[in-house]
Amino acid sequence: MTRVTCIEPGGESVGVEIRDGWSLMQGAKSQGVQGIEAQCGGACACATCHCYVDPAWIGKLPPPGAAESLMLTNVAAEQRPNSRLSCQIRIEPGLEGLVVAFPDRQS
């Protein structure tokens, strides 16, 4: 299990323990983190699990693939250089302490 801090749209910081190998979206939703719609269930087809990765962590993640990059052009909130789809972030022990924020809207 890897501990991740999720900042909900209202600003509340929520610590979650996510099983290694799961997506950030899967783990955060399973623990009730607010601000994630995930309409496609994690298939990288809807952009409703958009998050902002803390700048200190963005370089520690693999870059977005082609499908994710395309879907990021469809996010409802502002797209930023640290925007990612939480369904495409696979949790691993090296991400212990990862911090992500969810925007005020997903659709």
N, CA, C and O atoms as a printed pandas DataFrame, in Angstrom:
     atom_number atom_name residue_name chain_id  residue_number  x_coord  y_coord  z_coord
0              1         N          MET        A               1    0.851   -1.182    0.000
1              2        CA          MET        A               1    0.000    0.000    0.000
2              3         C          MET        A               1    0.892    1.239    0.000
3              4         O          MET        A               1    1.925    1.296    0.667
4              5         N          THR        A               2    0.455    2.214   -0.767
5              6        CA          THR        A               2    1.190    3.465   -0.891
6              7         C          THR        A               2    0.291    4.604   -0.445
7              8         O          THR        A               2   -0.871    4.683   -0.845
8              9         N          ARG        A               3    0.824    5.472    0.374
9             10        CA          ARG        A               3    0.048    6.605    0.896
10            11         C          ARG        A               3    0.144    7.777   -0.071
11            12         O          ARG        A               3    1.228    8.179   -0.493
12            13         N          VAL        A               4   -1.035    8.315   -0.410
13            14        CA          VAL        A               4   -1.165    9.450   -1.328
14            15         C          VAL        A               4   -2.037   10.499   -0.649
15            16         O          VAL        A               4   -2.993   10.158    0.048
16            17         N          THR        A               5   -1.714   11.760   -0.850
17            18        CA          THR        A               5   -2.550   12.842   -0.339
18            19         C          THR        A               5   -3.353   13.412   -1.490
19            20         O          THR        A               5   -2.791   13.838   -2.499
20            21         N          CYS        A               6   -4.663   13.418   -1.340
21            22        CA          CYS        A               6   -5.577   13.969   -2.342
22            23         C          CYS        A               6   -6.196   15.245   -1.776
23            24         O          CYS        A               6   -6.709   15.257   -0.656
24            25         N          ILE        A               7   -6.143   16.296   -2.548
25            26        CA          ILE        A               7   -6.767   17.548   -2.137
26            27         C          ILE        A               7   -8.067   17.677   -2.920
27            28         O          ILE        A               7   -8.071   17.811   -4.144
28            29         N          GLU        A               8   -9.166   17.632   -2.176
29            30        CA          GLU        A               8  -10.489   17.684   -2.791
30            31         C          GLU        A               8  -10.788   19.095   -3.288
31            32         O          GLU        A               8  -10.116   20.046   -2.890
32            33         N          PRO        A               9  -11.796   19.238   -4.159
33            34        CA          PRO        A               9  -12.121   20.558   -4.717
34            35         C          PRO        A               9  -12.332   21.655   -3.668
35            36         O          PRO        A               9  -12.001   22.812   -3.923
36            37         N          GLY        A              10  -12.865   21.320   -2.522
37            38        CA          GLY        A              10  -13.084   22.309   -1.470
38            39         C          GLY        A              10  -11.827   22.662   -0.694
39            40         O          GLY        A              10  -11.861   23.540    0.169
40            41         N          GLY        A              11  -10.712   21.989   -0.988
41            42        CA          GLY        A              11   -9.447   22.269   -0.327
42            43         C          GLY        A              11   -9.084   21.319    0.790
43            44         O          GLY        A              11   -7.993   21.417    1.351
44            45         N          GLU        A              12   -9.986   20.390    1.131
45            46        CA          GLU        A              12   -9.687   19.441    2.206
46            47         C          GLU        A              12   -8.648   18.427    1.732
47            48         O          GLU        A              12   -8.758   17.872    0.639
48            49         N          SER        A              13   -7.657   18.198    2.557
49            50        CA          SER        A              13   -6.597   17.241    2.276
50            51         C          SER        A              13   -6.979   15.891    2.875
51            52         O          SER        A              13   -7.275   15.790    4.065
52            53         N          VAL        A              14   -6.970   14.851    2.033
53            54        CA          VAL        A              14   -7.372   13.515    2.466
54            55         C          VAL        A              14   -6.242   12.539    2.165
55            56         O          VAL        A              14   -5.824   12.393    1.016
56            57         N          GLY        A              15   -5.752   11.875    3.203
57            58        CA          GLY        A              15   -4.731   10.852    3.008
58            59         C          GLY        A              15   -5.381    9.516    2.715
59            60         O          GLY        A              15   -6.299    9.101    3.423
60            61         N          VAL        A              16   -4.914    8.839    1.674
61            62        CA          VAL        A              16   -5.466    7.530    1.317
62            63         C          VAL        A              16   -4.325    6.523    1.137
63            64         O          VAL        A              16   -3.218    6.878    0.732
64            65         N          GLU        A              17   -4.617    5.298    1.441
65            66        CA          GLU        A              17   -3.691    4.186    1.215
66            67         C          GLU        A              17   -4.207    3.433   -0.007
67            68         O          GLU        A              17   -5.332    2.932   -0.008
68            69         N          ILE        A              18   -3.380    3.358   -1.042
69            70        CA          ILE        A              18   -3.815    2.735   -2.296
70            71         C          ILE        A              18   -2.945    1.518   -2.587
71            72         O          ILE        A              18   -1.719    1.559   -2.482
72            73         N          ARG        A              19   -3.612    0.451   -2.949
73            74        CA          ARG        A              19   -2.920   -0.800   -3.287
74            75         C          ARG        A              19   -2.002   -0.577   -4.491
75            76         O          ARG        A              19   -2.411   -0.002   -5.499
76            77         N          ASP        A              20   -0.774   -1.033   -4.371
77            78        CA          ASP        A              20    0.166   -0.922   -5.475
78            79         C          ASP        A              20   -0.381   -1.668   -6.697
79            80         O          ASP        A              20   -0.907   -2.774   -6.579
80            81         N          GLY        A              21   -0.247   -1.042   -7.867
81            82        CA          GLY        A              21   -0.769   -1.596   -9.108
82            83         C          GLY        A              21   -2.117   -1.023   -9.494
83            84         O          GLY        A              21   -2.505   -1.078  -10.661
84            85         N          TRP        A              22   -2.841   -0.468   -8.519
85            86        CA          TRP        A              22   -4.113    0.179   -8.817
86            87         C          TRP        A              22   -3.846    1.550   -9.425
87            88         O          TRP        A              22   -2.756    2.102   -9.275
88            89         N          SER        A              23   -4.839    2.090  -10.107
89            90        CA          SER        A              23   -4.722    3.470  -10.574
90            91         C          SER        A              23   -5.049    4.398   -9.406
91            92         O          SER        A              23   -5.746    4.020   -8.464
92            93         N          LEU        A              24   -4.534    5.604   -9.492
93            94        CA          LEU        A              24   -4.856    6.622   -8.492
94            95         C          LEU        A              24   -6.364    6.820   -8.421
95            96         O          LEU        A              24   -6.924    6.917   -7.329
96            97         N          MET        A              25   -7.027    6.881   -9.569
97            98        CA          MET        A              25   -8.478    7.072   -9.615
98            99         C          MET        A              25   -9.201    5.949   -8.877
99           100         O          MET        A              25  -10.089    6.207   -8.064
100          101         N          GLN        A              26   -8.828    4.723   -9.156
101          102        CA          GLN        A              26   -9.454    3.555   -8.543
102          103         C          GLN        A              26   -9.312    3.593   -7.023
103          104         O          GLN        A              26  -10.287    3.383   -6.301
104          105         N          GLY        A              27   -8.123    3.857   -6.547
105          106        CA          GLY        A              27   -7.883    3.886   -5.114
106          107         C          GLY        A              27   -8.567    5.049   -4.428
107          108         O          GLY        A              27   -9.145    4.879   -3.355
108          109         N          ALA        A              28   -8.512    6.233   -5.030
109          110        CA          ALA        A              28   -9.125    7.416   -4.420
110          111         C          ALA        A              28  -10.646    7.287   -4.383
111          112         O          ALA        A              28  -11.266    7.602   -3.367
112          113         N          LYS        A              29  -11.253    6.830   -5.472
113          114        CA          LYS        A              29  -12.714    6.653   -5.494
114          115         C          LYS        A              29  -13.153    5.607   -4.475
115          116         O          LYS        A              29  -14.170    5.782   -3.804
116          117         N          SER        A              30  -12.399    4.534   -4.358
117          118        CA          SER        A              30  -12.782    3.467   -3.427
118          119         C          SER        A              30  -12.764    3.944   -1.974
119          120         O          SER        A              30  -13.383    3.331   -1.105
120          121         N          GLN        A              31  -12.056    5.032   -1.720
121          122        CA          GLN        A              31  -11.971    5.563   -0.363
122          123         C          GLN        A              31  -12.756    6.866   -0.191
123          124         O          GLN        A              31  -12.592    7.575    0.802
124          125         N          GLY        A              32  -13.609    7.167   -1.172
125          126        CA          GLY        A              32  -14.535    8.278   -1.034
126          127         C          GLY        A              32  -13.975    9.666   -1.277
127          128         O          GLY        A              32  -14.591   10.651   -0.869
128          129         N          VAL        A              33  -12.833    9.774   -1.925
129          130        CA          VAL        A              33  -12.292   11.098   -2.238
130          131         C          VAL        A              33  -13.269   11.815   -3.175
131          132         O          VAL        A              33  -13.725   11.242   -4.164
132          133         N          GLN        A              34  -13.582   13.062   -2.855
133          134        CA          GLN        A              34  -14.516   13.865   -3.644
134          135         C          GLN        A              34  -13.797   14.511   -4.836
135          136         O          GLN        A              34  -12.599   14.790   -4.780
136          137         N          GLY        A              35  -14.553   14.739   -5.905
137          138        CA          GLY        A              35  -14.027   15.464   -7.060
138          139         C          GLY        A              35  -13.659   14.611   -8.244
139          140         O          GLY        A              35  -13.090   15.110   -9.215
140          141         N          ILE        A              36  -13.975   13.321   -8.183
141          142        CA          ILE        A              36  -13.662   12.406   -9.283
142          143         C          ILE        A              36  -14.967   11.824   -9.800
143          144         O          ILE        A              36  -15.704   11.185   -9.048
144          145         N          GLU        A              37  -15.257   12.039  -11.074
145          146        CA          GLU        A              37  -16.450   11.416  -11.666
146          147         C          GLU        A              37  -16.120   10.065  -12.275
147          148         O          GLU        A              37  -16.829    9.088  -12.034
148          149         N          ALA        A              38  -15.056    9.995  -13.057
149          150        CA          ALA        A              38  -14.618    8.747  -13.697
150          151         C          ALA        A              38  -15.748    8.063  -14.450
151          152         O          ALA        A              38  -16.018    6.882  -14.236
152          153         N          GLN        A              39  -16.403    8.802  -15.328
153          154        CA          GLN        A              39  -17.552    8.281  -16.068
154          155         C          GLN        A              39  -17.235    7.040  -16.885
155          156         O          GLN        A              39  -18.101    6.183  -17.059
156          157         N          CYS        A              40  -16.005    6.923  -17.392
157          158        CA          CYS        A              40  -15.657    5.762  -18.223
158          159         C          CYS        A              40  -15.095    4.603  -17.405
159          160         O          CYS        A              40  -14.782    3.547  -17.956
160          161         N          GLY        A              41  -14.967    4.795  -16.102
161          162        CA          GLY        A              41  -14.483    3.726  -15.243
162          163         C          GLY        A              41  -12.991    3.455  -15.324
163          164         O          GLY        A              41  -12.525    2.423  -14.841
164          165         N          GLY        A              42  -12.239    4.357  -15.923
165          166        CA          GLY        A              42  -10.788    4.194  -15.976
166          167         C          GLY        A              42  -10.251    3.774  -17.326
167          168         O          GLY        A              42   -9.112    3.316  -17.422
168          169         N          ALA        A              43  -11.044    3.920  -18.368
169          170        CA          ALA        A              43  -10.628    3.503  -19.710
170          171         C          ALA        A              43   -9.931    4.605  -20.505
171          172         O          ALA        A              43   -9.657    4.429  -21.692
172          173         N          CYS        A              44   -9.646    5.723  -19.873
173          174        CA          CYS        A              44   -8.998    6.858  -20.544
174          175         C          CYS        A              44   -9.840    7.341  -21.725
175          176         O          CYS        A              44   -9.328    7.608  -22.812
176          177         N          ALA        A              45  -11.155    7.446  -21.475
177          178        CA          ALA        A              45  -12.064    7.817  -22.549
178          179         C          ALA        A              45  -13.016    8.952  -22.189
179          180         O          ALA        A              45  -13.948    9.230  -22.944
180          181         N          CYS        A              46  -12.802    9.620  -21.040
181          182        CA          CYS        A              46  -13.788   10.648  -20.683
182          183         C          CYS        A              46  -13.195   11.917  -20.064
183          184         O          CYS        A              46  -13.861   12.952  -20.080
184          185         N          ALA        A              47  -12.003   11.885  -19.532
185          186        CA          ALA        A              47  -11.332   13.039  -18.910
186          187         C          ALA        A              47  -12.033   13.551  -17.659
187          188         O          ALA        A              47  -11.854   14.714  -17.298
188          189         N          THR        A              48  -12.835   12.711  -16.979
189          190        CA          THR        A              48  -13.538   13.164  -15.779
190          191         C          THR        A              48  -12.870   12.664  -14.492
191          192         O          THR        A              48  -13.508   12.573  -13.443
192          193         N          CYS        A              49  -11.589   12.347  -14.591
193          194        CA          CYS        A              49  -10.791   12.029  -13.402
194          195         C          CYS        A              49   -9.540   12.908  -13.390
195          196         O          CYS        A              49   -8.508   12.553  -12.822
196          197         N          HIS        A              50   -9.669   14.049  -14.028
197          198        CA          HIS        A              50   -8.580   15.028  -14.148
198          199         C          HIS        A              50   -8.056   15.417  -12.772
199          200         O          HIS        A              50   -8.828   15.617  -11.834
200          201         N          CYS        A              51   -6.749   15.520  -12.665
201          202        CA          CYS        A              51   -6.139   15.995  -11.423
202          203         C          CYS        A              51   -4.908   16.823  -11.751
203          204         O          CYS        A              51   -4.395   16.803  -12.870
204          205         N          TYR        A              52   -4.453   17.545  -10.747
205          206        CA          TYR        A              52   -3.219   18.323  -10.842
206          207         C          TYR        A              52   -2.198   17.664   -9.923
207          208         O          TYR        A              52   -2.396   17.588   -8.710
208          209         N          VAL        A              53   -1.111   17.191  -10.510
209          210        CA          VAL        A              53   -0.046   16.568   -9.736
210          211         C          VAL        A              53    0.826   17.676   -9.157
211          212         O          VAL        A              53    1.217   18.602   -9.867
212          213         N          ASP        A              54    1.128   17.576   -7.869
213          214        CA          ASP        A              54    2.007   18.552   -7.232
214          215         C          ASP        A              54    3.288   18.666   -8.060
215          216         O          ASP        A              54    3.870   17.648   -8.435
216          217         N          PRO        A              55    3.734   19.888   -8.348
217          218        CA          PRO        A              55    4.929   20.073   -9.189
218          219         C          PRO        A              55    6.158   19.299   -8.717
219          220         O          PRO        A              55    6.990   18.916   -9.539
220          221         N          ALA        A              56    6.289   19.064   -7.421
221          222        CA          ALA        A              56    7.427   18.303   -6.910
222          223         C          ALA        A              56    7.394   16.845   -7.358
223          224         O          ALA        A              56    8.415   16.159   -7.318
224          225         N          TRP        A              57    6.225   16.371   -7.785
225          226        CA          TRP        A              57    6.044   14.970   -8.155
226          227         C          TRP        A              57    5.931   14.736   -9.653
227          228         O          TRP        A              57    6.109   13.605  -10.105
228          229         N          ILE        A              58    5.648   15.748  -10.420
229          230        CA          ILE        A              58    5.347   15.541  -11.847
230          231         C          ILE        A              58    6.496   14.837  -12.582
231          232         O          ILE        A              58    6.243   14.004  -13.452
232          233         N          GLY        A              59    7.727   15.152  -12.253
233          234        CA          GLY        A              59    8.876   14.528  -12.916
234          235         C          GLY        A              59    9.126   13.094  -12.492
235          236         O          GLY        A              59    9.928   12.398  -13.114
236          237         N          LYS        A              60    8.452   12.640  -11.440
237          238        CA          LYS        A              60    8.624   11.273  -10.954
238          239         C          LYS        A              60    7.630   10.310  -11.590
239          240         O          LYS        A              60    7.685    9.103  -11.355
240          241         N          LEU        A              61    6.721   10.853  -12.397
241          242        CA          LEU        A              61    5.730   10.025  -13.092
242          243         C          LEU        A              61    6.152    9.833  -14.535
243          244         O          LEU        A              61    6.796   10.710  -15.111
244          245         N          PRO        A              62    5.802    8.701  -15.132
245          246        CA          PRO        A              62    6.030    8.562  -16.569
246          247         C          PRO        A              62    5.193    9.621  -17.292
247          248         O          PRO        A              62    4.120    9.985  -16.811
248          249         N          PRO        A              63    5.663   10.117  -18.430
249          250        CA          PRO        A              63    4.863   11.117  -19.152
250          251         C          PRO        A              63    3.559   10.514  -19.656
251          252         O          PRO        A              63    3.453    9.298  -19.822
252          253         N          PRO        A              64    2.563   11.368  -19.899
253          254        CA          PRO        A              64    1.291   10.844  -20.422
254          255         C          PRO        A              64    1.497   10.182  -21.788
255          256         O          PRO        A              64    2.295   10.637  -22.607
256          257         N          GLY        A              65    0.764    9.108  -22.002
257          258        CA          GLY        A              65    0.781    8.468  -23.308
258          259         C          GLY        A              65   -0.069    9.257  -24.299
259          260         O          GLY        A              65   -0.672   10.266  -23.936
260          261         N          ALA        A              66   -0.116    8.805  -25.530
261          262        CA          ALA        A              66   -0.849    9.513  -26.590
262          263         C          ALA        A              66   -2.338    9.638  -26.267
263          264         O          ALA        A              66   -2.928   10.700  -26.465
264          265         N          ALA        A              67   -2.948    8.558  -25.772
265          266        CA          ALA        A              67   -4.389    8.597  -25.466
266          267         C          ALA        A              67   -4.675    9.590  -24.342
267          268         O          ALA        A              67   -5.625   10.368  -24.418
268          269         N          GLU        A              68   -3.853    9.556  -23.307
269          270        CA          GLU        A              68   -4.058   10.490  -22.196
270          271         C          GLU        A              68   -3.850   11.927  -22.655
271          272         O          GLU        A              68   -4.640   12.805  -22.309
272          273         N          SER        A              69   -2.810   12.175  -23.418
273          274        CA          SER        A              69   -2.551   13.530  -23.923
274          275         C          SER        A              69   -3.741   14.055  -24.719
275          276         O          SER        A              69   -4.117   15.219  -24.585
276          277         N          LEU        A              70   -4.325   13.202  -25.539
277          278        CA          LEU        A              70   -5.499   13.598  -26.311
278          279         C          LEU        A              70   -6.680   13.890  -25.397
279          280         O          LEU        A              70   -7.365   14.896  -25.579
280          281         N          MET        A              71   -6.931   13.022  -24.413
281          282        CA          MET        A              71   -8.057   13.228  -23.503
282          283         C          MET        A              71   -7.876   14.474  -22.650
283          284         O          MET        A              71   -8.861   15.118  -22.290
284          285         N          LEU        A              72   -6.647   14.826  -22.321
285          286        CA          LEU        A              72   -6.403   16.028  -21.519
286          287         C          LEU        A              72   -6.848   17.296  -22.236
287          288         O          LEU        A              72   -7.070   18.321  -21.591
288          289         N          THR        A              73   -6.981   17.246  -23.543
289          290        CA          THR        A              73   -7.475   18.423  -24.274
290          291         C          THR        A              73   -8.973   18.612  -24.063
291          292         O          THR        A              73   -9.530   19.633  -24.467
292          293         N          ASN        A              74   -9.631   17.638  -23.435
293          294        CA          ASN        A              74  -11.080   17.679  -23.212
294          295         C          ASN        A              74  -11.475   17.933  -21.763
295          296         O          ASN        A              74  -12.652   17.807  -21.425
296          297         N          VAL        A              75  -10.535   18.283  -20.902
297          298        CA          VAL        A              75  -10.884   18.477  -19.496
298          299         C          VAL        A              75  -11.766   19.707  -19.329
299          300         O          VAL        A              75  -11.652   20.674  -20.083
300          301         N          ALA        A              76  -12.658   19.659  -18.320
301          302        CA          ALA        A              76  -13.603   20.749  -18.077
302          303         C          ALA        A              76  -12.948   21.911  -17.331
303          304         O          ALA        A              76  -13.264   23.073  -17.589
304          305         N          ALA        A              77  -12.046   21.603  -16.418
305          306        CA          ALA        A              77  -11.336   22.643  -15.671
306          307         C          ALA        A              77  -10.083   23.035  -16.465
307          308         O          ALA        A              77   -9.752   22.416  -17.476
308          309         N          GLU        A              78   -9.414   24.050  -15.995
309          310        CA          GLU        A              78   -8.212   24.528  -16.677
310          311         C          GLU        A              78   -7.180   23.415  -16.829
311          312         O          GLU        A              78   -6.851   22.721  -15.867
312          313         N          GLN        A              79   -6.675   23.255  -18.052
313          314        CA          GLN        A              79   -5.571   22.320  -18.270
314          315         C          GLN        A              79   -4.275   23.052  -17.942
315          316         O          GLN        A              79   -4.044   24.169  -18.407
316          317         N          ARG        A              80   -3.439   22.414  -17.141
317          318        CA          ARG        A              80   -2.164   22.990  -16.712
318          319         C          ARG        A              80   -1.031   22.047  -17.093
319          320         O          ARG        A              80   -1.281   20.897  -17.453
320          321         N          PRO        A              81    0.210   22.516  -17.019
321          322        CA          PRO        A              81    1.337   21.619  -17.330
322          323         C          PRO        A              81    1.390   20.379  -16.432
323          324         O          PRO        A              81    1.949   19.356  -16.830
324          325         N          ASN        A              82    0.821   20.456  -15.237
325          326        CA          ASN        A              82    0.829   19.318  -14.315
326          327         C          ASN        A              82   -0.496   18.555  -14.306
327          328         O          ASN        A              82   -0.763   17.778  -13.389
328          329         N          SER        A              83   -1.326   18.780  -15.331
329          330        CA          SER        A              83   -2.594   18.045  -15.455
330          331         C          SER        A              83   -2.327   16.608  -15.862
331          332         O          SER        A              83   -1.502   16.329  -16.731
332          333         N          ARG        A              84   -3.041   15.708  -15.218
333          334        CA          ARG        A              84   -3.002   14.294  -15.574
334          335         C          ARG        A              84   -4.387   13.714  -15.376
335          336         O          ARG        A              84   -5.233   14.317  -14.715
336          337         N          LEU        A              85   -4.617   12.547  -15.949
337          338        CA          LEU        A              85   -5.834   11.792  -15.679
338          339         C          LEU        A              85   -5.465   10.776  -14.609
339          340         O          LEU        A              85   -4.536    9.987  -14.787
340          341         N          SER        A              86   -6.192   10.795  -13.501
341          342        CA          SER        A              86   -5.831    9.926  -12.382
342          343         C          SER        A              86   -5.989    8.448  -12.716
343          344         O          SER        A              86   -5.397    7.603  -12.043
344          345         N          CYS        A              87   -6.767    8.120  -13.732
345          346        CA          CYS        A              87   -6.900    6.712  -14.141
346          347         C          CYS        A              87   -5.635    6.193  -14.816
347          348         O          CYS        A              87   -5.462    4.984  -14.967
348          349         N          GLN        A              88   -4.760    7.092  -15.218
349          350        CA          GLN        A              88   -3.544    6.697  -15.926
350          351         C          GLN        A              88   -2.305    6.727  -15.034
351          352         O          GLN        A              88   -1.200    6.454  -15.503
352          353         N          ILE        A              89   -2.475    7.051  -13.773
353          354        CA          ILE        A              89   -1.359    7.047  -12.828
354          355         C          ILE        A              89   -1.417    5.744  -12.042
355          356         O          ILE        A              89   -2.316    5.546  -11.225
356          357         N          ARG        A              90   -0.465    4.863  -12.288
357          358        CA          ARG        A              90   -0.385    3.574  -11.594
358          359         C          ARG        A              90    0.406    3.763  -10.313
359          360         O          ARG        A              90    1.512    4.304  -10.321
360          361         N          ILE        A              91   -0.169    3.316   -9.231
361          362        CA          ILE        A              91    0.458    3.468   -7.925
362          363         C          ILE        A              91    1.532    2.401   -7.729
363          364         O          ILE        A              91    1.331    1.223   -8.027
364          365         N          GLU        A              92    2.673    2.850   -7.220
365          366        CA          GLU        A              92    3.811    1.978   -6.920
366          367         C          GLU        A              92    4.493    2.519   -5.672
367          368         O          GLU        A              92    4.277    3.678   -5.319
368          369         N          PRO        A              93    5.307    1.723   -4.995
369          370        CA          PRO        A              93    5.934    2.181   -3.761
370          371         C          PRO        A              93    6.736    3.480   -3.912
371          372         O          PRO        A              93    6.805    4.262   -2.964
372          373         N          GLY        A              94    7.332    3.725   -5.057
373          374        CA          GLY        A              94    8.102    4.954   -5.285
374          375         C          GLY        A              94    7.257    6.216   -5.264
375          376         O          GLY        A              94    7.798    7.322   -5.262
376          377         N          LEU        A              95    5.936    6.067   -5.248
377          378        CA          LEU        A              95    5.044    7.231   -5.213
378          379         C          LEU        A              95    4.538    7.522   -3.803
379          380         O          LEU        A              95    3.614    8.317   -3.627
380          381         N          GLU        A              96    5.137    6.886   -2.800
381          382        CA          GLU        A              96    4.780    7.150   -1.410
382          383         C          GLU        A              96    4.894    8.652   -1.138
383          384         O          GLU        A              96    5.957    9.246   -1.320
384          385         N          GLY        A              97    3.784    9.258   -0.698
385          386        CA          GLY        A              97    3.770   10.691   -0.402
386          387         C          GLY        A              97    3.284   11.566   -1.545
387          388         O          GLY        A              97    3.215   12.786   -1.398
388          389         N          LEU        A              98    2.944   10.967   -2.682
389          390        CA          LEU        A              98    2.422   11.713   -3.830
390          391         C          LEU        A              98    1.284   12.627   -3.390
391          392         O          LEU        A              98    0.455   12.247   -2.563
392          393         N          VAL        A              99    1.251   13.835   -3.950
393          394        CA          VAL        A              99    0.192   14.793   -3.645
394          395         C          VAL        A              99   -0.477   15.194   -4.959
395          396         O          VAL        A              99    0.199   15.592   -5.908
396          397         N          VAL        A             100   -1.809   15.090   -5.012
397          398        CA          VAL        A             100   -2.573   15.508   -6.179
398          399         C          VAL        A             100   -3.779   16.306   -5.719
399          400         O          VAL        A             100   -4.300   16.095   -4.624
400          401         N          ALA        A             101   -4.213   17.224   -6.567
401          402        CA          ALA        A             101   -5.413   18.027   -6.277
402          403         C          ALA        A             101   -6.426   17.796   -7.387
403          404         O          ALA        A             101   -6.073   17.664   -8.558
404          405         N          PHE        A             102   -7.685   17.749   -6.995
405          406        CA          PHE        A             102   -8.760   17.584   -7.961
406          407         C          PHE        A             102   -9.449   18.924   -8.183
407          408         O          PHE        A             102   -9.746   19.629   -7.218
408          409         N          PRO        A             103   -9.712   19.292   -9.441
409          410        CA          PRO        A             103  -10.304   20.603   -9.730
410          411         C          PRO        A             103  -11.765   20.691   -9.294
411          412         O          PRO        A             103  -12.366   19.697   -8.884
412          413         N          ASP        A             104  -12.314   21.877   -9.388
413          414        CA          ASP        A             104  -13.681   22.124   -8.918
414          415         C          ASP        A             104  -14.750   21.543   -9.828
415          416         O          ASP        A             104  -15.922   21.504   -9.454
416          417         N          ARG        A             105  -14.371   21.095  -11.008
417          418        CA          ARG        A             105  -15.363   20.470  -11.892
418          419         C          ARG        A             105  -14.661   19.463  -12.811
419          420         O          ARG        A             105  -13.491   19.617  -13.159
420          421         N          GLN        A             106  -15.413   18.435  -13.186
421          422        CA          GLN        A             106  -14.908   17.403  -14.076
422          423         C          GLN        A             106  -15.694   17.349  -15.387
423          424         O          GLN        A             106  -15.212   16.821  -16.389
424          425         N          SER        A             107  -16.909   17.900  -15.366
425          426        CA          SER        A             107  -17.709   17.897  -16.611
426          427         C          SER        A             107  -18.522   19.145  -16.677
427          428         O          SER        A             107  -19.265   19.347  -17.637
